[in-house]
Every structure is written in structure tokens, then in C-alpha cells.
Amino acid sequence: MARSPTLLAVAAVLSMLLGGAAAKTVCAVDLKFITGPKTAALAVGGKVIKPAKVGIKPVTVAGVAGSATVVFDGACPTAGGLAAALLSASLSPVTPKSGIRTGLMESRIWSIAKVDCNDFQAVFESTGPVNPKDGTIPFNVRATSGTVNITRIKTGRVRTAQLAPEVMTGAGCRLTADPAAAGQIRLDCPNAELTRRIETEGIAADIAVKGPLTALGTLASAKILNV
């Protein structure tokens, strides 16, 4: 006896609900951040908006290590088709290597307080496609670890805010194919800026993590994954 179309449709829906969505095949390329003061260095700045408006001045600059991961749906592109393929690519932490970490970032709120960001770790996640005109890509940076400590200079009182799982809005990055090296992908951020409002115990601050970032990867190291 033949099954009706309705029963087949119901069976398909039940299969998806019980077994989960089918895995999707992607091509993933890790882009490693290049160590150096002009290629991977971040500092914490911004401004306090409560209880009073005052600027946050960076004191130290932290190095950056790790990688961001570029993801293509389906098979990996060829070197010749890389530039076109990047227009539909995304940034997503699908590999074990994906993610960044920084050293201690210290700042000062004039003579009022010290601000330090410890153990900052995060992953890059794009929020839209690459702009075909200039290669810019909208993205967020999602913290997976880290604390912000605000220490009053006069009293020594410390107020702490956890960064994870906060999401910082990112800007200032371009994702492009390197014309000088076939199959190489570049994430160039001459002045990356990650912003997030932090509120803790009566203090509200717009934290801005800024600095240059450059990451490189190649199709030769691409991995096919089911995600």
C-alpha cells in the first residue's frame, strides 16, 4: 500500500525533530594573527558614563595570539575563484584553533581609578556578508573568558565584571584574497574597534578595545568539516 504525501511529510518532520538537523559540509580556513606591535596589539579605552562622564585612557598595549576562521559552504574554492568565494564566506569558530587571547590590558580613569582586563579570550563571528566594494566585513567578537576590574585609587576597592559571554561589536576589518600570493586569505584590521557597555555596582562604562590586527591563512591548510 502506497503511503500518502501527508504521511510522508509528517514522517520527514518527525525525523528532523528526533534526529536533529542534517550536518552541513563546510570548508574552514584558520587565519593566524601575526604577532607584532603593528599587526596584533590591543588596548582598552572608552569612557565612563555613570556616575560621571570621564574618559578611559589606555596605559598598556597587549599582544594578541590565536586565529579567526573563514568558512565557505560546501567544497573549498580554487585559488582563482577565492576572491569571488569570499563574498559569501563567513567568520565562525568551527575549528578547535579558532579564537584569540590577549595579555593584560591596563587603563586609567584619570586619577580616579585603574581599569584592567585580564585573560581576555574571544571568537570572531561575522554578522553579514563581505562588502564587494572594499572587502569590509561586519562582525562581533564573543568573549569566552576574561574579567574587567575597576579599582578605586583612593580606597583600593575593586569592582569586577565578567566578560564572557558578552558580545562586543566589531568594526574596521577587511577580508580579502591576497593578490600577491595565490590562495592566501587576509583579515586586515588597521584599527579594529570592539565596543561593549559594562555595568557593575553603580558604574557604567562604554569599553572600547582598539588596535591593529592582521591574520593570514591559506587554502592549502583548509579543512572539510561537517557542522
Buried (B, 14 or more C-beta within 10 A) or exposed (E): EEEEEEEEEEEEEEEEEEEEEEEEEBBBBBBBBBEEEEBBBBBBBBEBBEEEEBEBBBBEBBBBEBBBBBBBEEEBBEBEEBBEBBEEBBBBBBBEBBBBBBBEBBBBBEEEBBBBBBEBBBBBBBEEBBEEEEBBBBBBBBBBBBBBBBBBEEEEEEBEBEBBEBBBEBBBBBBBBBEEEBBBBBBBBEEBBBBBEBEBEEBEBBBBBBBBBBBBBBBEEBBEBEE
